[in-house]
Amino acid sequence: MFGQLWIKECKQTAKSLTYWLIILVLILDFATQLGGMEIMQKPKEGQEDYGWHTSNDKDIIMESTLGILAEEYNRESYTTYPIGFYKQVTLDESEDQKIAEILKEATGLDGRAEIDQKIEEWYGSQQDDSGQMTAPLALQPSKGLSYERFEELMDQADSILGGGSSYGAAYRKSNAQIPMTYEEALEEYHALLEKDKITGGYARLFSDYMVIFLGILPVFLSVARGLRDRRAGMQELIYTRKCPSIVIVASRYFAMLVMLILPVLMISLVPLSQCMAYGKAAALSVDMLAFVKYTFGWLVPTIMAVLAVGMFLTELTDTALAVLLQGAWWFVGLFSGSQDILHGGLYGWNLMPRHNTELNWAGYHSGFSQLAANRILYALSAIALVALTAFVYTMKRKGRLQIRGKILANRKSKSKA
């Protein structure tokens, strides 16, 4: 019974205009962002720029972190990521004074006037010929300030801001971004070839771009499918069927899920073929299943969660409320990525984990347990929402939860099952 319903739902999805519009958006996303993707070439000694990476040098961590704190204090606005989500913090007068005291002890600068002057001097000395900044603000710590005391002060600042700031233990080490040397760039290149087998790095980059739209588009498909029966006047007929609610709901859910996974896998064949061609020309081994593994491990939990939210809220309310709520969640998640988070390794609990580079295998490896927990949580949450959707469906078949403008209106349906 499940198989027959699943095939029927797949056919219904394939007939949906919403479904084909989603595929079109995904294709355009890939074409505009990765369509001209080129495989990274081996770094050459003497290049002008090798990119940036995170330093473990304590002096650099201190200087960079104090520079960030001074800038945020100066503009009276702080960026934080509590539980991985973006939040802008503005302090009251007493809290602002505490940050000022922390900066005074850590840098010797007293008040916004001195900090503003230091910022102007720094940026005046760090511009290239085109007027672009060559390095972010770095402030020298006060003479005699130990790293241990620095950590205590930054913990205080993080606590004042409510946690999740650039000054907490989880983030401050990533503040120290310095230019790569030729040797470091070469090490990253070899990690791409040997540890990632070329395709691993590009599969992460592919997932990074695709997850952005997969964090919102599936909700349109599930909402459209959920409202279709009501518009066609089919709800009463469906409710009278003897088929269990969980079978009806699950077949519809997994049909949409599979129909969304298929175009993602098809699109991934393009970068896979490019990686394979490069590997063949360079006589290098390539992981041919990398894009499949990243699609199911990285992207599918996001698709599952968004589809489940759409199904549950549509079945519960008989409205398109899910589009609004999912849109808000998507917007918050999209703008919850600082440059460090986008670079990979700091995945948090974002619905759309980011890794906007084919490199940084080390960051991916160190953050893998957090990423795995993130993906498992969303997959399990999606399954739980599908079960709740089936429960709501059952209640409606019994004549309850017939909302249609009145939440939890306990009215008997004409087609009581």
Helices and strands as residue ranges (DSSP letters): H 2-14, H 17-33, E 52-54, H 58-75, E 78-80, G 82-84, E 87-89, H 93-107, H 111-125, H 147-160, G 172-175, E 177-179, H 182-194, H 199-214, H 217-231, H 235-239, H 245-281, H 290-294, I 295-299, H 300-317, H 321-334, H 339-342, H 361-366, H 368-397
